[in-house]
Amino acid sequence: MYLELIGGRQPDFGLGAVANKTVGAGDAKDWRPAARPNTLPPRITNEEAAAHTAFIDSLGDGVLWNRD
């Protein structure tokens, strides 16, 4: 569903509702969300971030997160 929301057949949360504006053929694929005016604050604590980093480090060098 998320992929359809970002440019597939369902570009918004209308979910089948009839829009007031007629959408052209290329409009859904050209849509991009606007940048946030202010970044969001982190939702995890420093301890949680450290635990995550330690976990990723424990997986070894071949994990996806360590690839360039």
PAPAPA-694428 format. One record per atom (N, C-alpha, C): residue number from 0; y negated, z, x. Coordinates in nm, 4 decimals, always signed. Layout:
% PAPAPA-694428
(site NUM,(Y,Z,X)),
...
//
This chain:
% PAPAPA-694428
(site 0,(+0.1187,+0.0000,+0.0822)),
(site 0,(+0.0000,+0.0000,+0.0000)),
(site 0,(-0.1257,+0.0000,+0.0870)),
(site 1,(-0.1279,+0.0777,+0.1976)),
(site 1,(-0.2462,+0.0842,+0.2820)),
(site 1,(-0.2826,-0.0536,+0.3352)),
(site 2,(-0.1824,-0.1302,+0.3796)),
(site 2,(-0.2121,-0.2631,+0.4325)),
(site 2,(-0.2752,-0.3520,+0.3268)),
(site 3,(-0.2306,-0.3375,+0.2049)),
(site 3,(-0.2915,-0.4164,+0.0992)),
(site 3,(-0.4342,-0.3717,+0.0728)),
(site 4,(-0.4639,-0.2443,+0.0931)),
(site 4,(-0.5990,-0.1940,+0.0701)),
(site 4,(-0.6977,-0.2432,+0.1759)),
(site 5,(-0.6512,-0.2692,+0.2972)),
(site 5,(-0.7439,-0.3099,+0.4030)),
(site 5,(-0.7521,-0.4605,+0.4194)),
(site 6,(-0.7104,-0.5363,+0.3233)),
(site 6,(-0.7270,-0.6800,+0.3351)),
(site 6,(-0.6191,-0.7609,+0.2687)),
(site 7,(-0.5275,-0.6968,+0.2055)),
(site 7,(-0.4222,-0.7696,+0.1373)),
(site 7,(-0.4617,-0.8026,-0.0055)),
(site 8,(-0.3656,-0.7986,-0.0922)),
(site 8,(-0.3889,-0.8385,-0.2305)),
(site 8,(-0.4735,-0.7385,-0.3081)),
(site 9,(-0.4784,-0.6119,-0.2653)),
(site 9,(-0.5554,-0.5099,-0.3371)),
(site 9,(-0.6609,-0.4535,-0.2418)),
(site 10,(-0.7820,-0.5102,-0.2359)),
(site 10,(-0.8802,-0.4696,-0.1362)),
(site 10,(-0.9562,-0.3412,-0.1690)),
(site 11,(-0.9329,-0.2811,-0.2851)),
(site 11,(-1.0051,-0.1587,-0.3187)),
(site 11,(-0.9176,-0.0709,-0.4066)),
(site 12,(-0.9735,+0.0368,-0.4567)),
(site 12,(-0.8980,+0.1289,-0.5394)),
(site 12,(-0.9072,+0.0960,-0.6876)),
(site 13,(-0.9470,-0.0266,-0.7225)),
(site 13,(-0.9547,-0.0669,-0.8624)),
(site 13,(-0.8175,-0.0701,-0.9279)),
(site 14,(-0.7143,-0.0976,-0.8493)),
(site 14,(-0.5760,-0.1012,-0.8948)),
(site 14,(-0.5589,-0.1737,-1.0273)),
(site 15,(-0.6035,-0.2959,-1.0305)),
(site 15,(-0.5839,-0.3801,-1.1465)),
(site 15,(-0.6990,-0.3794,-1.2447)),
(site 16,(-0.7974,-0.2939,-1.2262)),
(site 16,(-0.9129,-0.2931,-1.3153)),
(site 16,(-0.9942,-0.4202,-1.2948)),
(site 17,(-1.0525,-0.4708,-1.3991)),
(site 17,(-1.1336,-0.5913,-1.3898)),
(site 17,(-1.2689,-0.5555,-1.3304)),
(site 18,(-1.3053,-0.6241,-1.2229)),
(site 18,(-1.4329,-0.5977,-1.1571)),
(site 18,(-1.5439,-0.6757,-1.2262)),
(site 19,(-1.6657,-0.6249,-1.2161)),
(site 19,(-1.7806,-0.6946,-1.2741)),
(site 19,(-1.8180,-0.8173,-1.1934)),
(site 20,(-1.7892,-0.8165,-1.0641)),
(site 20,(-1.8254,-0.9262,-0.9746)),
(site 20,(-1.7043,-1.0155,-0.9524)),
(site 21,(-1.7263,-1.1435,-0.9512)),
(site 21,(-1.6199,-1.2375,-0.9216)),
(site 21,(-1.6012,-1.2414,-0.7709)),
(site 22,(-1.4788,-1.2192,-0.7285)),
(site 22,(-1.4475,-1.2159,-0.5864)),
(site 22,(-1.3999,-1.3529,-0.5444)),
(site 23,(-1.4586,-1.4042,-0.4355)),
(site 23,(-1.4178,-1.5339,-0.3833)),
(site 23,(-1.2849,-1.5240,-0.3108)),
(site 24,(-1.2294,-1.6367,-0.2767)),
(site 24,(-1.0970,-1.6412,-0.2156)),
(site 24,(-1.0923,-1.5678,-0.0822)),
(site 25,(-1.1967,-1.5756,+0.0005)),
(site 25,(-1.1944,-1.5129,+0.1319)),
(site 25,(-1.2546,-1.3742,+0.1369)),
(site 26,(-1.3094,-1.3252,+0.0272)),
(site 26,(-1.3792,-1.1967,+0.0295)),
(site 26,(-1.2895,-1.0793,+0.0641)),
(site 27,(-1.1677,-1.0741,+0.0137)),
(site 27,(-1.0794,-0.9597,+0.0369)),
(site 27,(-1.0451,-0.9470,+0.1849)),
(site 28,(-1.0231,-1.0571,+0.2541)),
(site 28,(-0.9865,-1.0510,+0.3953)),
(site 28,(-1.1065,-1.0224,+0.4839)),
(site 29,(-1.2266,-1.0512,+0.4376)),
(site 29,(-1.3464,-1.0293,+0.5175)),
(site 29,(-1.4013,-0.8878,+0.5042)),
(site 30,(-1.3498,-0.8113,+0.4102)),
(site 30,(-1.4017,-0.6765,+0.3852)),
(site 30,(-1.3624,-0.5827,+0.4983)),
(site 31,(-1.4576,-0.5038,+0.5424)),
(site 31,(-1.4331,-0.3998,+0.6424)),
(site 31,(-1.5079,-0.2748,+0.5988)),
(site 32,(-1.4497,-0.1570,+0.6210)),
(site 32,(-1.5203,-0.0348,+0.5849)),
(site 32,(-1.6414,-0.0151,+0.6755)),
(site 33,(-1.7453,+0.0443,+0.6212)),
(site 33,(-1.8654,+0.0729,+0.6999)),
(site 33,(-1.8384,+0.1915,+0.7923)),
(site 34,(-1.9035,+0.1915,+0.9062)),
(site 34,(-1.8896,+0.3030,+0.9997)),
(site 34,(-1.9527,+0.4287,+0.9402)),
(site 35,(-1.8956,+0.5419,+0.9720)),
(site 35,(-1.9514,+0.6685,+0.9246)),
(site 35,(-2.0842,+0.6957,+0.9957)),
(site 36,(-2.1830,+0.7462,+0.9238)),
(site 36,(-2.3099,+0.7774,+0.9897)),
(site 36,(-2.2954,+0.8937,+1.0886)),
(site 37,(-2.2062,+0.9863,+1.0600)),
(site 37,(-2.1794,+1.0999,+1.1485)),
(site 37,(-2.0285,+1.1120,+1.1653)),
(site 38,(-1.9849,+1.1389,+1.2870)),
(site 38,(-1.8415,+1.1554,+1.3080)),
(site 38,(-1.7937,+1.2830,+1.2406)),
(site 39,(-1.6692,+1.2820,+1.1985)),
(site 39,(-1.6114,+1.3994,+1.1354)),
(site 39,(-1.5755,+1.5027,+1.2407)),
(site 40,(-1.5854,+1.6302,+1.2075)),
(site 40,(-1.5431,+1.7327,+1.3026)),
(site 40,(-1.3907,+1.7323,+1.3141)),
(site 41,(-1.3371,+1.7751,+1.4277)),
(site 41,(-1.1916,+1.7793,+1.4429)),
(site 41,(-1.1297,+1.8718,+1.3385)),
(site 42,(-1.0120,+1.8334,+1.2904)),
(site 42,(-0.9443,+1.9141,+1.1895)),
(site 42,(-0.8347,+2.0001,+1.2495)),
(site 43,(-0.8171,+1.9935,+1.3821)),
(site 43,(-0.7174,+2.0763,+1.4469)),
(site 43,(-0.7872,+2.1687,+1.5462)),
(site 44,(-0.7220,+2.2776,+1.5750)),
(site 44,(-0.7782,+2.3741,+1.6702)),
(site 44,(-0.7486,+2.3283,+1.8130)),
(site 45,(-0.8152,+2.3899,+1.9086)),
(site 45,(-0.7890,+2.3598,+2.0500)),
(site 45,(-0.6443,+2.3927,+2.0860)),
(site 46,(-0.5910,+2.5000,+2.0279)),
(site 46,(-0.4524,+2.5391,+2.0542)),
(site 46,(-0.3556,+2.4335,+2.0017)),
(site 47,(-0.3836,+2.3782,+1.8840)),
(site 47,(-0.2986,+2.2734,+1.8276)),
(site 47,(-0.3045,+2.1469,+1.9129)),
(site 48,(-0.4229,+2.1115,+1.9611)),
(site 48,(-0.4378,+1.9944,+2.0471)),
(site 48,(-0.3609,+2.0136,+2.1777)),
(site 49,(-0.3678,+2.1335,+2.2343)),
(site 49,(-0.2955,+2.1630,+2.3581)),
(site 49,(-0.1447,+2.1579,+2.3346)),
(site 50,(-0.0982,+2.2097,+2.2215)),
(site 50,(+0.0451,+2.2064,+2.1901)),
(site 50,(+0.0919,+2.0626,+2.1732)),
(site 51,(+0.0113,+1.9781,+2.1121)),
(site 51,(+0.0466,+1.8378,+2.0948)),
(site 51,(+0.0550,+1.7670,+2.2303)),
(site 52,(-0.0422,+1.7913,+2.3153)),
(site 52,(-0.0423,+1.7315,+2.4490)),
(site 52,(+0.0808,+1.7753,+2.5272)),
(site 53,(+0.1150,+1.9038,+2.5192)),
(site 53,(+0.2333,+1.9543,+2.5882)),
(site 53,(+0.3601,+1.8886,+2.5342)),
(site 54,(+0.3666,+1.8703,+2.4034)),
(site 54,(+0.4829,+1.8059,+2.3430)),
(site 54,(+0.4963,+1.6614,+2.3913)),
(site 55,(+0.3873,+1.5871,+2.3891)),
(site 55,(+0.3910,+1.4477,+2.4345)),
(site 55,(+0.4311,+1.4413,+2.5817)),
(site 56,(+0.3783,+1.5319,+2.6637)),
(site 56,(+0.4142,+1.5357,+2.8059)),
(site 56,(+0.5626,+1.5665,+2.8247)),
(site 57,(+0.6206,+1.6452,+2.7340)),
(site 57,(+0.7624,+1.6817,+2.7469)),
(site 57,(+0.8557,+1.5658,+2.7135)),
(site 58,(+0.8037,+1.4605,+2.6531)),
(site 58,(+0.8870,+1.3458,+2.6153)),
(site 58,(+0.9177,+1.2535,+2.7323)),
(site 59,(+0.8433,+1.2656,+2.8401)),
(site 59,(+0.8685,+1.1830,+2.9579)),
(site 59,(+0.7705,+1.0678,+2.9690)),
(site 60,(+0.7893,+0.9880,+3.0741)),
(site 60,(+0.6958,+0.8794,+3.1030)),
(site 60,(+0.7184,+0.7541,+3.0189)),
(site 61,(+0.8323,+0.7378,+2.9562)),
(site 61,(+0.8633,+0.6156,+2.8850)),
(site 61,(+0.8167,+0.6121,+2.7396)),
(site 62,(+0.7469,+0.7131,+2.6952)),
(site 62,(+0.7064,+0.7162,+2.5533)),
(site 62,(+0.5898,+0.6213,+2.5281)),
(site 63,(+0.5776,+0.5794,+2.4071)),
(site 63,(+0.4762,+0.4840,+2.3651)),
(site 63,(+0.3342,+0.5319,+2.3994)),
(site 64,(+0.3065,+0.6614,+2.3832)),
(site 64,(+0.1720,+0.7144,+2.4025)),
(site 64,(+0.1264,+0.7062,+2.5475)),
(site 65,(+0.2193,+0.6971,+2.6410)),
(site 65,(+0.1838,+0.6918,+2.7825)),
(site 65,(+0.1762,+0.5494,+2.8369)),
(site 66,(+0.2006,+0.4485,+2.7515)),
(site 66,(+0.1937,+0.3095,+2.7964)),
(site 66,(+0.0484,+0.2630,+2.7980)),
(site 67,(+0.0185,+0.1764,+2.8935)),
(site 67,(-0.1173,+0.1202,+2.9025)),
(site 67,(-0.1303,-0.0044,+2.8215)),
//
